[in-house]
Amino acid sequence: MANSVIIVGAGLGGLSTALRLSHKGYRVTIIEKQSNSGGRLNVLKKDGFTFDIGPSFFSMSYEFKELFESIGEPMPFEINELDPLYSVHMTGNSRVFKIYKDLGKLADEFRGIEDDFERKVRKYLKGAKEIFHDTEYKIIKRNFNGIVDYAMSMGRVPLKHLPSVFRTFWKELELHFDSEEVKIIFSLVAFFLGATPFNTPSVYKLLNYTELEHDGYWNVKGGMYKIVDGIVGLLEKKGVEILYNTEILSVQHEMGRMTSVTDQNSLKHEADLFVVNADAAWFRGKFLNRKKYTVDKLDKMDWTLAPFTIYLGVKGLIPGIQHHNYFLGDNFRDYADTIFSSNLAPERPYYYVNVATKSNPDAAPDGCENLFILCPVPDLRVKPDWSDAEKLSQDIIEDLGKRVNFDIQNNILCKVVYTPIEWEKMFNLYRGSGLGLAHGLSQIGGLRPANKDEKLNNLYYVGASSHPGTGLPIVVIGSKLVTERILDEHKTV
């Protein structure tokens, strides 16, 4: 009777899985390399400022509600819906576009730029809604038992969506809108998830539906790390042990079963079941020596862009900037075409700015702002040398100061920069890829690294590079899927 589980990695996927399994009676131990939980959903505290290290908002809030309802607990943190969702600044355009869920207000933002916008966007979102709900339970929220099972499930998706599989996101936008501004803004959901709209299937227009109509974007009162604090508090109540500062260096298996994992102190940790909350493709290659996941083959896969992040504590309050903001240049197509392949830092970088203090004033001392800046850059396969990190950070800070008309540079109280090298080292991100494997047609659903190991019948995976994919709510869905698989395949206590 299987009753003990070791989860390797205390990211959101591992924590959520631990919550579900401990509720079902399993004895769960989490092994974590870092000194705290959260993985990329982490926190940085410096000089009185508190920064979200990674995710700074999320959609599909109901997936978090489902997680806690499934264990009979109230949500242990408070969430607030963002309105506007975000703002967009474009070089050469004096207008700052505020993006609202209210389509009437959104139409006002594009008045004089996109004729008949409200009718067009409603038609566009209707198609996006249909894709979302026609694939939600056929592809996203279900497990697959191999390629044939996946193909059969794809066959149950209405044929009317077939053109969206072979059309790019950008081509889809061109069918509905005329202005470059609208097309660029609607494609940001792809670009800042580590891909470009020119090589992403148009089925991902469903992300526009999730942000503009279905559920919107949400922030957590007190900062995103309250999600982690809340889950860890519940795990402590359930007797789940978390071993911090413990890095797994090898694994042991025999007769089709994982038997133990060994840490940096040569201690072996044994259990009946194992769940890996590390990159599913990378782990299979590094620890299980799978030929399908050698370094050469991993390097040929499609990975999301790497993060270059800047954390600034700034004296003074910056007007005219929202909680979430995108700053873009005037060369979107050229920028997107070269960002994956250039071994140089972008000269005119596109970047995202989160001003946490707009929603959570306690994230900074009185009279100060907290800025988290993310610039998607090539991963370490393409650009391994980051000796120019300071120049890129200074270019971004200077550009941002000009565009918001505030002297940021001379009011910096604290500053931390993470290049893809730091991201790779801190969180075992393959080549520094920020969100793991990309979501092209060959790497989604049953074609993504499975959440059940191919050879070891007591080894499972959860996280961004496994099914169903990346993003906070999607990883929470992944924890439900892997739990369902474990409950189906192994007897509980």
Secondary structure, DSSP 8 states (H G I E B T S, - for coil): ---EEEEE--BHHHHHHHHHHHHTT-EEEEE-SSSSSBTTS-EEEETTEEEESS---BS-THHHHHHHHTTT---SS-EEE-SS-EEEEETT---EEEE-SSHHHHHHHTTTTSTTHHHHHHHHHHHHHHHHHHHIIIIITS--SSHHHHHHHHHTS-GGGHHHHHSBHHHHHHHH---HHHHHHHHHHHHTTTS-TTSSBGGGGHHHHIIIIIS--EEETT-THHHHHHHHHHHHHTT-EEE-S--EEEEEEETTEEEEEEETTS-EEE-SEEEE-S-HHHHHHHHH--GGG-HHHHHHS-B--EEEEEEEEEES--SS--SEEEEE-S-HHHHHHHHTT-SS--SS--EEEEEGGGT-GGGS-TTEEEEEEEEEE--TTT----TTHHHHHHHHHHHHHHHHT---GGGEEEEEEE-HHHHHHHH--GGG-SSSB--SGGGSGGGS--SB-SS-TTEEE-STTSSS-SSHHHHHHHHHHHHHHHHHHS---
